């Protein structure tokens, strides 16, 4: 559902600068800021970098750009660790 919202001109101009740098549209930049703000309000102890990395990881998963992690077993023989 699209909704029109009145925003201060200086805020939109600042969003435009960030949008161009991130290759987003101004509305998508504002949505991005709103999403990060919502996450920060729900998780005040998380850093911006952590949130950004989590959003990137989620996008990679949604795009199918992941692979299954297979843990290798390690064995110890004669005080030597061998990965199998």
N, C-alpha and C positions, 0 to 999 in steps of 0.2 A: 504494500500500500504506500503510495507516494503522498507526501504531505508537504505543503509549502510552509516555510519558516522564514521569518524576517531576521536577518543577521546584520550586525554592524558592518559597515563598509570596510573598516580597517581590519576586522577579523577575516572577512572574505579575501581581502588583498593578501594578508599573511598566509591564508590557506592556499592561495594561488601559487605563491612562491614555493611552499612545501610540496604542493601537488606537482608542479613542473619538475622539481628535483626528483620526486619519486615516480614520475611518469604516470600520475593519476589525474583524473578529472577533479575539479574543485569539490563537487558533491561527494565523490569517493574519498577524498582526503578528509573531509569533515566526518564522514562515516567512520573512517579509520581512527581518527582522534576520539570519537565518541565510544567506539569499541574498547580502545585502550583505557579510556576514563572509566568505563563500566567495570572492566577487569580490575583496575587499580582500586576502585571503591570496594569491590568484593574481596580483594586480596592485597591489602595495604602493605604487607610485608614483602611482596615480590618486587624485584627491581624491574626497571623498564627493559633492560637487556634480556632478562629472563622471559618477560612477557613477549617481547618481540621474537625471541627464539622459539617460544612455544607456539606462537601464531604461525611462524614459518614452518615448523614441524607439522602442524595440523594441515596446512596447505599442501605440503609434500605428500602426506598420507592421503588426502582427498584427491590428489592428482595421480595417485598410484605410483609415486616415485620412491617406493620403499622396497626393501627386500627382507626376507625372513632371517632373523639372527639365529645362527646355530652355534651353540656353545661347544667348544672343543673340550674334550676331557683331558685331564693331565694325570699322569701316574708318577709315582715316586719309586725309583729303584736304586738301591745303593746310594742314597742321598742325592740323586740326580732327578730333576723334574723333566719329564718328557711329555710334550703335547701330542695327543693322538687325534 
